[in-house]
């Protein structure tokens, strides 16, 4: 066992090489039964979990924990690369070379004719390069269908905007939101038959337009919604304490009384 540890901590290895050697050992007959059992498919939940943990420490501002969480995420990348190497399909160097070439090609304003582009111009150029090079058959082709819908709405609008299909300013999106709200209200007119499928379509359109407004205001809607949900959770839990401390339960309060407590807590937050 000591010789395996010595292989990992070989002073001639870089930290990244050490991780790749470690993963190779874990997947070997001398390694770990759990690691040997894994496949690309079985690792998907862990890849998602580690990505979300990185997001969590960033959103919480816990930057002291970021190196550790990025290391956990990197382990998943190296794990998948080791599986690819065992199949003779690719290794981690292929993955690294692929992304280096991609980044050089997508930054012609840095590695070609020097241009001082604004961030929005860089994003637009990025999308045009992907389609003109034939890498993606569609501007929207790179969006995985499994990503969170709100994030997808943001990115879909961003990609379409990169080739010129976009509102000029945030005020234009507000008009679109008003239009979608009007269509939703029309579906909810008193006496009108409730069509759940049409209501779902209208609410989806409204959410998409709201994500577009966030994009035009340079606000990440997924982050904004998470903050709103955390704020709601905190305030609701405090309202539960108020109700519990009164010796009663929610059934003992009317909706107006609960709203009064809520507004009081809201004023405290301000």
ABEGO torsion letter per residue (X at the ends): XAAAAAAAABAABBAAAAAAAAAAAAABAABBAAAAABBAAAAAAAAAAAAAAAAAAAAAGBAAAAAAAAAAAAAAAAAAAAAAAAAGABBAAAAAAAAAAAAAAABAAAABBBBBBBAAAAAAAAAAAAAAAGABABAAAABBAABBAAAAAAAAAAAAAAAGBBBABAAAAAAAAAAAAAAAAAAABBGBBBBAAAAAAAAAAAAAAAAAAAAAAGBBAAAAAAAAAAAAAAAAAAAAAAAAAAGBBAAABBAAAAAAAAAAAAAAAX
